[in-house]
């Protein structure tokens, strides 16, 4: 019996970001203790997630930079992304299934 498998494409976050010329931004919150928020958040800079006609700007929280980065794969995986949504350079990218980012990887600065 011949079986053809058509699986959802997979990628690491690093590969996906590099392939599409995106930037992961990690931000340290000022006054995070005062407001009870995690110290860091991470997101893809200039990238929105499209759900129907709605665009949203998701981010991942963490008490460390690595913790914030670890949540990114889950929020963008298999979603339609809009880069530069409000500019002439706007483009849409169907994000593949992103494999979880592993803490301990070198973060390029």
C-alpha positions in Angstrom: 0.0 0.0 0.0 1.3 3.4 -0.9 0.7 6.2 1.6 1.3 9.8 0.8 1.8 11.9 3.9 1.1 15.6 3.7 2.1 17.1 7.1 2.2 20.7 8.2 5.6 22.1 7.6 7.8 22.5 10.7 10.6 25.0 11.5 12.5 26.3 14.4 11.8 29.8 15.5 15.4 30.7 14.5 15.1 29.4 11.0 11.7 31.0 10.4 12.9 34.4 11.7 16.1 34.3 9.6 14.3 33.1 6.4 11.8 36.0 6.5 14.2 38.7 7.7 12.3 39.2 11.0 13.5 40.5 14.3 12.7 39.0 17.7 12.6 41.8 20.3 13.0 41.2 24.0 12.0 44.1 26.2 12.6 44.6 29.9 9.7 46.3 31.6 10.4 49.3 33.7 8.6 49.1 37.1 7.5 45.5 36.5 7.5 44.7 40.3 5.2 47.7 41.0 2.6 46.4 38.6 3.1 42.7 39.3 4.1 41.9 35.7 6.9 39.6 34.5 10.2 41.3 34.0 10.5 40.7 30.2 8.3 40.3 27.2 9.2 39.1 23.7 7.5 39.5 20.3 8.3 39.6 16.6 9.0 43.3 15.8 6.5 44.8 13.3 4.5 41.5 13.1 0.8 41.2 13.7 -1.3 38.0 13.8 -4.3 38.0 11.5 -7.5 36.3 12.7 -10.2 36.9 10.1 -10.2 40.7 9.7 -8.7 41.3 13.1 -5.0 42.0 13.6 -3.4 41.5 17.1 0.0 42.0 18.5 0.7 39.0 20.7 3.7 38.7 23.0 5.2 36.2 25.4 6.0 37.1 29.1 8.8 35.7 31.3 10.7 36.5 34.4 13.9 36.0 32.4 14.8 36.7 28.8 14.9 32.9 28.0 11.5 32.4 29.6 10.0 35.2 27.4 11.6 33.6 24.3 10.3 30.1 25.1 6.7 31.2 24.7 7.1 32.7 21.2 6.8 29.5 19.2 3.3 28.8 20.7 1.8 32.2 19.9 2.9 32.4 16.3 2.9 28.7 15.2 0.5 27.9 12.3 -0.9 31.5 12.2 -1.2 34.0 9.4 1.3 36.8 10.1 1.2 40.3 8.7 4.5 42.1 8.5 4.5 45.9 8.3 0.7 45.9 8.4 0.3 49.6 8.0 3.0 50.3 5.4 3.6 49.9 1.7 5.9 47.0 2.5 3.1 45.0 4.0 3.3 41.2 3.4 1.6 38.2 4.8 3.3 35.0 5.8 1.7 31.7 6.7 3.8 30.5 9.7 4.7 26.8 9.8 4.4 24.7 12.9 7.2 26.2 15.1 9.2 23.9 17.3 9.7 25.1 20.8 12.6 27.4 21.4 15.1 25.9 23.9 16.6 27.9 26.6 20.4 27.9 26.5 20.6 28.7 22.8 22.8 31.7 22.1 20.9 34.9 21.7 22.5 37.1 19.1 22.6 40.7 20.1 
